[in-house]
Amino acid sequence: MEKNIYTVSEITKYLKDLLAIDPLINDIWLTGEISNFHHHSSGHMYFTLKDENSAIAAIMFKGYNSQLKFQLEDGLKVIAHGYISLYEPRGTYQFYIDSMEPAGKGALYLAFEQLKEKLEKEGLFDQAHKKMIPLLPKKIGIVTSPTGAAIRDILSVVKRRFPNIYLLVVPSLVQGETASEQLAKGIEYLNRRGDIDLIILSRGGGTIEDLWPFNEEILARAIYDSQVPIISGVGHETDFTIADFVADLRAPTPSAAAELAIASRLELEKSIASNQERLSYAMGNKIREYRKQLQGLMERRVFTRPEELFSREMQELDDLSRRLEWVMEKELNGLQEKFQILNGKLESLSPLKTLARGYSISTYQGKVIDSIKTVEIGQEIQILVKDGEIKSRIVRKKPAGQEF
């Protein structure tokens, strides 16, 4: 009997072809728990789908898993759609998944919970990071759809409460795949302007799918990074989004966001009038209190007879003045005595005293002649005597010891 011998590759291909023509295997939904999850650097996801008794290798290529709204992790129960085929290099069958949803929970709900938990751990919801909402902003930026009900509600509230507030509407999609990116860019633009005091992020109500752009991470981080305070007014009162948790203030509706952003002009005027009245009354009380205190001070002795305040100092000043006069007089007398003594000594040494005794002083050109060498024959000299001055001319001169 002739044997039919096949290679491993041939039988593997045969089995793969059998699986390819089975309608059940090629369009199947499987439920199970994820284990051994691995997100490869290529973007593809590899894991095992198992139940209590069995397991199957599963793969979800990047082109499909990029559409997931939630994150896969070990222990997560899912419902997955795809087909089963043979992986020829290893001879094992695998489940090739093209779509998936959480078992028991909606995909968007799970994605919401996962992102909320992640951002809360990072501190994006911390109260310490919340910025103060200005009492009366001069310029408000509104990021929303320019044709939606939200902007009409906001404008109606502003017109009623404070019509002269400056509003700048930044148009954006508020639902769809690109909406979250547009909303984030609108917030970034208003921050770059530098003249915006407050931002309102808003849209009307809708399903969780309609509101989903306000649950995207890109928008949450744009709100957190904003230097301008942000009020979120998204959906109805019962709707909560990630944007609400990150924003500096959450309003239940777009209309409520406008009311929180802008104080009523009438309420402000009443508050100002009330404060003015209270201030005037308080000032009147203070003035009366200070006037009473002043009157009491003025009746004190120090004000009725202020000279007594300085009487001691004035007496001490008089004493010091008298002591100063006595010291100065004593010092002056001593100086006068010294002057008389010095003056007597000076007079006794004065050349004028010598002249009074019959002597004279001869000078030539202002210099005293003390030697015959300092003058020549024919020169005129001056002779100073006690009662005047004599001009004379030199006719002869002889050294000491010689005779004329």
CORMO-V457857 format. One record per helix or strand of 2 or more residues. SS is the DSSP state (A for helix, B for strand). FROM is the first residue (numbers start at 1). TO is the last residue. If there is no record, write none. Layout:
SS,FROM,TO ; SS,FROM,TO
This chain:
A,8,20 ; B,28,39 ; B,45,50 ; B,55,60 ; A,62,65 ; B,77,87 ; B,92,102 ; A,107,122 ; A,127,129 ; B,139,144 ; A,149,161 ; B,166,171 ; A,179,193 ; B,198,203 ; A,212,215 ; A,217,225 ; B,230,234 ; A,242,246 ; B,249,251 ; A,254,261 ; A,265,298 ; A,301,304 ; A,306,349 ; A,351,356 ; B,361,364 ; B,367,368 ; A,372,374 ; B,380,385 ; B,388,393
